[in-house]
Amino acid sequence: SGDLGYRKPHPFVFQRLAEGFGLPNHDILYVGDDPEPDINGSVRAGLQAVWFTYTRDHHIPTVPGVAPSGPEQPEFQVPRVSTWENFLFLLGVNN
């Protein structure tokens, strides 16, 4: 998103994503792990969202020495998954 002059959660980032796919915002499922920029930002921009919480649930640091910022939970109620198996189940993909 840095190349756009904006970064998440700015709606312009998600709008450009939709334009790149040639789809309306509401037809895109955005999967993210950070409540504010990923989940809240995508939902505010009209996308569907899934909160992927594997790193959070397993206390895996994303950047050494940097504490998470922003809210602990998304502002919006969205599906939460912690494994790829759960994500595939959510999508209705059977093995």
N, C-alpha and C positions, 0 to 999 in steps of 0.2 A: 504493500500500500504506500510505501514511501515515495515511489515514482509518481504517484498521483498528486502529491502536494498535500495530501490528507492522510490520516491514519484512522484505523478503527477506534472508536465506534462511529465515526462520521458517516452519515448515510451515503455520501458520494462514493465511498469505497465499495459499498454493496451494490449501488446502482451500476457502477462500472463492471462489477462482476457479472451482473445480470445481462448487461449489454454484450459483454464478451461471449456469453453463452447464447445470446439471442433469445432469451427467455424472459417472461415477466417475473418480477420479484417473487410473487406468491408461488411460483412453480419451482423454486430453488430450496433445497434442504441444506442448510448451513450447519456443519458440525464443528463445534469449537469447545475449547477447554477453559476459557477465561470468562467469568460471568459478565463483566461489563463490556469489553470491546467485542467479544464474539457473540454472546447470547443476547444481551440487551441491545447491542448495536444492530444485529441482524434482524431481530424482531421489530425494532422501531422502523427499520427500512422496509418492512413488509415481507421478509423472507420467513420461511419456516426454520426452526432451529432444533438441534439436539445438543444437549450438554454432555460432553464426553469427559468423565471424571476419573479416569484410571490414575493419572499422576497425583491427583488430589487424594483419592482414596488410599493410595499406597505411599503417601507422603514422600514422593519423589521430587527433589528440588529441580526446578527448570533452569535456574541460573544460580551458581554457587554464590552465597553471600547476599543475595537479593531476596528480600521478603516479598510475598505476594502483596499486591496493592488492590484497592477496590473492594467491592462487596464480596462476602463469602458465598452468597447465593444470588442467582439472577433475579431481576425484578419480575420477570415473567415466568409463568408456569410452562415448562417445556419438558419433553421426555429427557430423562437422565439415564445414561448407560455408562458402564464401567469396563466393559470388555467388547471386543469385536463380535463375539458370539451373541451378546445381548443386542448389539446394534443390528446385526443381520436378522435376529428374531423380530426386532421392532419393524424392520423393513418387510418382514414376511418372507424372507429368503430361507428356504429349508435346505439342509445339507443332504 
